[in-house]
């Protein structure tokens, strides 16, 4: 699958910094035939994601063209005002404060998270959770620390134009890590037209579907050019590889199937059960 990186200006990212195709958001908007017949993954590194900016329209158009893109316009809107993302803060602050002991009880005023990767392993749990909530290449989190509890003052985008030299080096490394781990190992098989991820828990006592039923479904799907691949709660990072998600675990909004459903929705993937249905059915 082709990776395409969009920048605000040609000079924002050195062409030799990554093996992936780099074009400006202006060119992406103006030339719809560039990726006709392809389904690239688009990483939008525009310096401005504001409403009706080129960065905003680039992600909007990517979704319309069937290209998977981060960040989506939904993420841009979510992070435009604190009141739109404050529902995520309790869980994020809980993860943040679990870092306190390893950090010696002192938090920086700002931390940058690139593709769900923090400045050190101490930040892993928080960085991954932040990326689950807000799929964006580069985020900055402003922290207010007190004697016993650290709170989040603001979450925002961290554009290339504002990165220091060291931050840009770290960003390029995280970009390479992210694009490398997203590739699916095809194991020499002839690729199907579509691949459905099926979230299952092999140890669940009363699963929504029997394994024998899922195997039968997979046989029928194979005849129709659809590959069914079982995944577990450990596979959230590779969910974007698939074309759809079928959740066959017992769901609630407080467990990992809801996180999978939300991630799938952010990726523009069809998903059953979808997050809104989960919220309605568990209320």
C-alpha positions in Angstrom: 0.0 0.0 0.0 1.3 3.5 -0.9 2.1 6.1 1.7 1.6 9.7 0.8 2.8 12.6 2.9 1.2 16.0 2.5 3.1 19.2 3.6 2.1 22.8 3.5 5.3 23.8 1.6 7.8 21.8 -0.4 10.5 22.8 2.0 8.8 21.6 5.1 10.2 18.1 4.9 13.3 17.0 3.1 12.6 14.5 0.3 15.4 12.2 1.5 14.1 12.1 5.1 11.6 9.4 4.1 11.2 6.9 1.3 7.5 7.8 1.0 6.1 10.2 -1.6 5.9 13.8 -0.4 3.7 16.4 -2.1 2.1 19.7 -1.0 -1.5 19.8 0.1 -2.0 22.3 -2.8 -0.9 19.7 -5.4 -3.0 17.0 -3.7 -6.1 19.2 -3.9 -5.5 20.3 -7.4 -4.7 17.0 -9.1 -7.3 14.3 -8.4 -5.8 12.0 -11.0 -2.5 11.5 -9.1 -3.7 8.4 -7.3 -6.6 7.3 -9.4 -7.2 3.5 -9.0 -5.1 3.5 -5.8 -5.9 3.5 -2.1 -3.0 5.2 -0.5 -2.6 6.0 3.2 -2.2 9.7 3.6 -0.4 11.5 6.4 -1.4 15.1 6.5 1.4 17.2 7.8 -0.1 20.6 6.9 0.9 23.5 9.2 -2.7 24.6 9.5 -5.7 22.3 10.3 -8.1 25.2 10.9 -11.6 25.0 9.5 -11.6 25.6 5.7 -7.8 25.8 5.5 -5.9 23.8 2.9 -4.9 21.2 5.6 -8.6 20.8 6.5 -9.7 20.4 2.9 -6.9 17.9 2.2 -8.2 15.5 4.8 -11.8 16.1 3.8 -10.9 15.3 0.2 -8.8 12.3 1.1 -11.9 10.8 2.8 -14.0 11.5 -0.2 -11.5 9.8 -2.5 -11.4 6.7 -0.3 -7.9 7.4 1.0 -7.2 6.6 4.6 -5.9 9.8 6.2 -4.6 11.0 9.6 -5.7 13.3 11.0 -9.3 13.2 9.8 -11.4 16.3 9.8 -13.2 14.8 12.8 -10.0 14.9 14.8 -9.3 18.4 13.6 -12.7 19.5 14.9 -12.3 17.6 18.2 -9.0 19.3 19.0 -10.2 22.8 18.0 -11.8 23.5 21.4 -11.2 22.0 24.8 -14.9 21.5 25.4 -15.0 19.1 22.4 -12.3 16.8 23.9 -12.8 17.2 27.6 -14.7 13.8 27.7 -11.3 12.2 27.0 -9.4 14.0 29.8 -10.3 11.8 32.8 -8.9 8.6 31.2 -5.9 10.5 29.8 -5.0 12.1 33.1 -5.2 8.8 34.9 -2.7 7.3 32.5 -0.6 10.5 32.7 -0.3 10.3 36.5 0.8 6.7 36.4 4.0 8.0 34.9 4.6 10.1 38.0 6.8 7.6 39.9 9.0 6.8 36.9 9.5 10.6 36.2 10.6 11.2 39.8 7.4 13.1 40.6 8.1 16.0 38.3 6.3 16.6 35.0 7.4 18.8 32.1 5.1 21.7 31.2 4.8 20.2 27.7 5.3 16.8 26.1 5.3 16.0 22.4 3.8 12.7 21.1 4.6 11.6 17.6 2.5 8.8 16.1 1.6 7.5 19.6 5.3 7.4 20.6 6.5 9.5 23.6 10.0 10.9 24.3 10.8 7.8 26.3 9.4 4.4 27.3 8.0 6.0 30.5 5.4 7.7 28.4 4.4 4.6 26.4 1.1 4.0 28.1 0.0 7.6 27.9 1.2 8.1 24.4 -0.6 5.1 23.0 -3.8 6.1 24.7 -3.6 9.6 23.4 -3.1 8.3 19.9 -6.1 6.0 20.4 -8.2 9.0 21.2 -6.8 11.4 18.6 -5.2 9.9 15.5 -2.7 12.7 14.6 0.9 12.6 13.5 2.2 15.1 16.0 0.5 16.3 19.2 1.6 18.5 22.1 0.1 18.2 25.5 0.4 21.1 28.0 0.5 19.9 31.6 -0.3 21.6 34.9 1.4 19.8 37.7 0.6 20.1 41.4 2.0 18.3 44.4 -0.1 15.1 43.9 -1.9 15.3 40.6 -1.0 16.4 37.0 -3.8 17.7 34.9 -4.0 18.5 31.1 -4.4 22.1 30.3 -4.5 21.7 26.5 -4.0 19.2 23.7 -3.1 20.6 20.3 -1.3 19.8 17.0 2.4 20.3 16.8 3.1 21.3 13.2 6.5 20.8 11.4 7.0 24.5 11.2 7.2 24.8 15.0 9.4 21.8 15.6 13.0 22.2 16.8 15.8 20.4 15.1 15.8 17.7 17.7 12.0 17.3 17.6 12.1 16.9 13.8 14.7 14.2 14.1 12.6 12.4 16.6 9.5 12.9 14.5 11.2 11.3 11.4 12.2 8.3 13.5 8.7 7.9 14.8 7.3 8.3 11.2 9.5 5.5 10.1 8.5 3.2 13.0 4.8 3.9 12.3 4.8 3.3 8.6 6.9 0.2 9.0 4.7 -1.5 11.6 1.5 -0.8 9.6 2.5 -3.2 6.8 0.7 -6.5 6.9 2.7 -9.7 6.5 1.0 -11.4 3.6 2.8 -14.7 4.2 2.9 -15.4 0.5 -0.8 -15.7 0.1 -2.7 -14.4 -2.8 -4.2 -11.2 -1.5 -8.0 -11.0 -1.2 -10.0 -8.1 -2.5 -11.0 -7.2 1.1 -9.8 -8.3 4.5 -12.2 -8.2 7.5 -10.7 -8.1 11.0 -12.7 -10.2 13.5 -12.2 -9.3 17.1 -12.4 -12.4 19.3 -11.5 -13.5 22.8 -10.5 -17.2 22.7 -11.0 -17.5 26.5 -14.5 -15.8 26.7 -16.9 -18.2 28.4 -20.1 -17.0 26.6 -18.9 -15.4 23.3 -21.5 -13.8 21.0 -20.5 -16.2 18.2 -19.1 -19.8 18.4 -15.7 -20.3 16.8 -17.3 -23.0 14.5 -19.7 -20.4 13.2 -16.9 -17.9 12.5 -14.9 -20.6 10.6 -18.0 -21.3 8.5 -18.4 -17.6 7.8 -14.8 -17.4 6.8 -15.2 -20.2 4.3 -18.1 -18.5 2.6 -16.3 -15.1 2.6 -13.2 -16.6 1.0 -15.3 -17.7 -2.0 -16.4 -14.1 -2.4 -12.8 -12.7 -2.3 -12.9 -11.7 1.3 -10.3 -12.8 3.8 -11.4 -13.1 7.5 -8.6 -12.6 9.9 -9.1 -13.1 13.7 -7.5 -10.5 15.9 -7.4 -10.1 19.7 -7.1 -7.1 22.1 -3.4 -7.0 21.5 -3.8 -6.0 17.8 -5.1 -2.5 18.1 -2.0 -1.0 16.5 -2.5 -2.9 13.2 -6.2 -2.4 12.9 -5.8 0.2 10.1 -4.5 -2.6 7.8 -8.0 -4.0 7.4 -11.0 -2.9 5.4 -13.7 -3.6 8.0 -14.1 -4.7 11.6 -16.5 -7.3 13.0 -16.6 -7.4 16.8 -17.4 -10.8 18.2 -16.7 -10.1 21.9 -19.1 -9.0 24.5 -19.1 -5.2 24.4 -19.4 -2.3 26.8 -18.1 1.2 26.6 -15.6 0.5 29.4 -13.7 -2.3 27.7 -11.3 -2.7 24.8 -14.0 -3.6 22.1 -15.3 0.0 22.4 -11.7 1.3 21.8 -11.5 -0.9 18.7 -14.8 0.3 17.4 -13.9 3.9 17.9 -10.5 3.4 16.2 -12.2 1.7 13.2 -14.6 4.6 12.9 -11.7 7.1 13.0 -10.1 5.1 10.2 -13.3 5.3 8.1 -13.9 1.6 8.3 -17.2 -0.2 8.5 -17.6 -1.6 11.9 -20.2 -3.8 13.7 -20.9 -3.0 16.5 -20.3 0.7 16.0 -19.5 3.0 18.9 -22.9 4.8 18.9 -24.7 1.5 19.0 -22.6 0.3 21.9 -23.4 3.5 23.8 -27.1 3.2 23.1 -27.3 -0.6 24.0 -25.4 -0.3 27.2 -27.2 2.7 28.5 
